[in-house]
Amino acid sequence: MATINLSSNEETIYKDFKEGNSVQVRVTVPANEEENYKKGGTVDVVHGDFHAKGKIVSEPLIISSALQGQNRTISLIVERMN
């Protein structure tokens, strides 16, 4: 299962997600791991000690492309799973 780590600066996103709202997040992943962040995939959303399962409900939107095997930044919409 892929992981989305929310930083301390993303407190609002964390609160919305914890309340059950869908949230838009950006993740930076190696190009060879991008397949783990496809629509319908399950992710572990982490913020400090908080862990919850989420489902990706959007197609990944590429924010920055990977160059020669480098990391790629993608944007996703994730909803909390009960």
DOROBA-865980 format. One record per residue: residue number from 1; residue in one letter; x, y, z of N, C-alpha, C, O in turn. Coordinates in steps of 0.05 Angstrom, whole numbers, always signed. Each point is the difference from the previous one (the first is absolute). Example, Ala and Ser with C-alpha at 12.3 -4.5 7.8 and 13.67 -1.06 7.14 Angstrom:
(1 "A" (+264 -114 +156) (-18 +24 +0) (+18 +24 +0) (+21 +0 +13))
(2 "S" (-28 +21 -27) (+16 +24 +1) (-15 +22 +14) (+10 +22 +4))
***
This chain:
(1 "M" (+17 -23 +0) (-17 +23 +0) (+18 +25 +0) (+19 +1 +15))
(2 "A" (-26 +18 -32) (+15 +25 -1) (-6 +17 +24) (-21 -3 +13))
(3 "T" (+39 +21 -7) (-3 +18 +23) (+0 +29 -9) (+15 +8 -17))
(4 "I" (-33 +8 +30) (+0 +29 -4) (+6 +12 +27) (-16 -3 +19))
(5 "N" (+38 +17 -17) (+7 +13 +25) (-8 +29 -1) (+9 +15 -17))
(6 "L" (-26 -7 +36) (-8 +28 +2) (+19 +14 +20) (+3 -10 +23))
(7 "S" (+9 +32 -31) (+18 +14 +17) (-15 +16 +21) (-25 +3 -2))
(8 "S" (+39 +9 +21) (-12 +16 +20) (-13 +25 -12) (-18 +12 +12))
(9 "N" (+28 -3 -35) (-12 +23 -14) (-27 -7 -13) (-14 +19 -9))
(10 "E" (+7 -44 +7) (-24 -8 -13) (-22 -8 +21) (-15 -18 -4))
(11 "E" (+14 +33 +25) (-19 -4 +22) (-29 +1 -10) (-16 -16 +9))
(12 "T" (+10 +35 -26) (-27 +3 -10) (-9 -24 -17) (-22 -9 +3))
(13 "I" (+41 +0 -19) (-6 -24 -17) (-5 -24 +19) (-18 -16 -4))
(14 "Y" (+35 +13 +24) (-3 -22 +19) (-27 +1 +14) (-14 -20 +2))
(15 "K" (+6 +44 +8) (-26 +3 +13) (-23 -7 -18) (-19 -15 +8))
(16 "D" (+20 +25 -33) (-21 -7 -19) (-2 -30 -5) (-22 -11 -1))
(17 "F" (+45 -1 -3) (+1 -29 -6) (-11 -16 +24) (-15 -18 -3))
(18 "K" (+24 +26 +27) (-9 -14 +25) (-30 +2 +3) (-12 -19 +11))
(19 "E" (+0 +41 -19) (-29 +4 +2) (-15 -15 -22) (-25 +0 +0))
(20 "G" (+39 -12 -19) (-13 -16 -20) (-3 +14 -27) (-13 -11 -18))
(21 "N" (+24 +35 +15) (-1 +14 -25) (+22 -9 -19) (+21 -8 +8))
(22 "S" (-27 +9 -34) (+21 -6 -20) (+19 +23 +0) (-7 +24 +3))
(23 "V" (+33 -30 -7) (+21 +21 +0) (+17 -3 -24) (+4 -22 -11))
(24 "Q" (+8 +44 +2) (+19 +0 -22) (+28 +2 +12) (+5 +17 +17))
(25 "V" (+12 -36 -25) (+27 -1 +11) (+20 -1 -23) (-6 -10 -22))
(26 "R" (+30 +18 +28) (+23 -3 -19) (+20 -19 +13) (+6 +2 +24))
(27 "V" (+3 -20 -40) (+21 -19 +9) (+23 -1 -20) (-5 +3 -24))
(28 "T" (+29 -6 +35) (+23 -3 -17) (+10 -28 +2) (+6 -10 +22))
(29 "V" (-6 -4 -44) (+7 -29 +0) (+20 -5 -22) (+1 +14 -21))
(30 "P" (+15 -35 +24) (+18 -9 -22) (-18 -9 -23) (-21 -11 +4))
(31 "A" (+30 +16 -28) (-15 -6 -24) (-8 -29 -1) (-22 -7 -10))
(32 "N" (+39 -11 +21) (-7 -29 -1) (-21 -8 +21) (-9 -23 -1))
(33 "E" (+1 +41 +19) (-20 -6 +20) (-26 +15 -6) (-20 -3 +15))
(34 "E" (+18 +17 -36) (-24 +16 -7) (-24 -19 -4) (-22 +9 +5))
(35 "E" (+26 -33 -14) (-22 -19 -4) (-15 -6 +26) (-23 -8 -2))
(36 "N" (+35 +13 +25) (-13 -4 +26) (-21 +21 +6) (-14 -2 +20))
(37 "Y" (+13 +24 -36) (-17 +23 +6) (-20 +3 -23) (-5 +23 -8))
(38 "K" (-7 -44 -1) (-20 +1 -21) (-28 +2 +12) (-5 -7 +23))
(39 "K" (-14 +17 -39) (-28 +2 +9) (-10 -27 +9) (+4 -20 -13))
(40 "G" (-18 +20 +36) (-11 -24 +11) (+19 -14 +20) (-7 -18 +14))
(41 "G" (+32 +28 -14) (+20 -12 +18) (-4 +8 +29) (-13 +20 +6))
(42 "T" (+23 -37 +12) (-2 +5 +29) (+27 +11 +10) (+21 -9 -8))
(43 "V" (-23 +29 +25) (+24 +13 +11) (-3 +2 +30) (-22 +0 +11))
(44 "D" (+44 +2 +2) (+1 +5 +29) (+7 +30 +3) (+21 +9 -8))
(45 "V" (-39 +6 +20) (+4 +29 +5) (+11 +3 +28) (-12 -9 +20))
(46 "V" (+35 +23 -18) (+14 +2 +26) (+4 +30 +6) (+8 +15 -16))
(47 "H" (-15 -8 +41) (+5 +27 +11) (+7 -4 +29) (-17 -4 +17))
(48 "G" (+43 +6 -10) (+9 -5 +27) (-6 -28 +8) (+9 -19 -13))
(49 "D" (-25 +15 +35) (-7 -26 +9) (-26 -11 -13) (-8 -22 +4))
(50 "F" (-5 +39 -20) (-25 -7 -13) (+6 -16 -25) (+16 +8 -17))
(51 "H" (-30 -31 +14) (+2 -17 -24) (-29 -7 -8) (-16 -8 +17))
(52 "A" (+10 +11 -42) (-27 -9 -10) (+2 -9 -29) (+17 +10 -15))
(53 "K" (-34 -28 +8) (+0 -9 -28) (-17 +19 -17) (-20 +12 +9))
(54 "G" (+30 -8 -33) (-14 +18 -19) (-1 -14 -27) (+15 -18 -6))
(55 "K" (-34 +28 -10) (-3 -10 -28) (+5 +23 -19) (-12 +22 +4))
(56 "I" (+28 -26 -24) (+4 +20 -21) (-24 +1 -18) (-7 -21 -12))
(57 "V" (-6 +44 +10) (-24 +2 -16) (+3 +17 -25) (-19 +6 -14))
(58 "S" (+44 +1 +8) (+5 +16 -24) (+23 -13 -16) (+16 -15 +11))
(59 "E" (-15 +21 -36) (+24 -7 -16) (+23 +17 +10) (-4 +24 +5))
(60 "P" (+28 -35 -3) (+23 +17 +8) (+5 +22 -20) (+1 -4 -24))
(61 "L" (+3 +28 +34) (+7 +23 -17) (+30 +5 +4) (+9 +6 +23))
(62 "I" (+6 -7 -44) (+29 +4 +1) (+6 +30 +3) (-8 +16 -17))
(63 "I" (+21 -9 +39) (+8 +28 +6) (+27 +5 -11) (+5 +21 -13))
(64 "S" (+14 -39 +17) (+27 +2 -11) (+9 -27 -9) (-4 -20 +13))
(65 "S" (+15 +20 -37) (+9 -26 -12) (+26 -9 +11) (+17 +16 +9))
(66 "A" (-13 -42 -10) (+25 -12 +9) (+20 +2 -23) (-7 -3 -23))
(67 "L" (+32 +9 +30) (+21 +1 -19) (+21 -22 +6) (+11 +0 +22))
(68 "Q" (-7 -18 -41) (+20 -21 +3) (-3 -15 +26) (+19 -3 +15))
(69 "G" (-43 -7 -9) (-4 -16 +24) (-3 +15 +26) (-1 -12 +21))
(70 "Q" (+0 +38 -23) (-3 +17 +25) (-29 -2 +10) (-16 -15 -10))
(71 "N" (+10 +30 +31) (-26 +1 +12) (-20 +16 -17) (+8 +17 -16))
(72 "R" (-33 -23 +19) (-22 +14 -14) (-20 +9 +21) (-6 -15 +19))
(73 "T" (-4 +39 -22) (-21 +10 +18) (-27 -3 -14) (-4 +8 -22))
(74 "I" (-15 -21 +37) (-27 -4 -11) (-20 +11 +20) (+5 +1 +24))
(75 "S" (-29 +7 -34) (-22 +9 +16) (-22 -21 -1) (-6 -10 -21))
(76 "L" (-6 +5 +45) (-20 -21 +2) (-23 +11 +18) (+4 +17 +16))
(77 "I" (-28 -28 -21) (-22 +5 +19) (-5 -27 +14) (-3 -21 -12))
(78 "V" (+3 +23 +39) (-2 -24 +17) (-24 +3 +18) (-4 +21 +12))
(79 "E" (-11 -43 -8) (-22 +0 +19) (+6 -21 +21) (+13 -21 -5))
(80 "R" (-22 +26 +29) (+5 -18 +23) (-17 -25 -2) (-24 +2 -7))
(81 "M" (+35 -25 +13) (-14 -25 +0) (-6 -6 +29) (+17 +4 +18))
(82 "N" (-41 -14 -12) (-7 -7 +27) (+8 -28 +7) (-5 -9 +23))
***
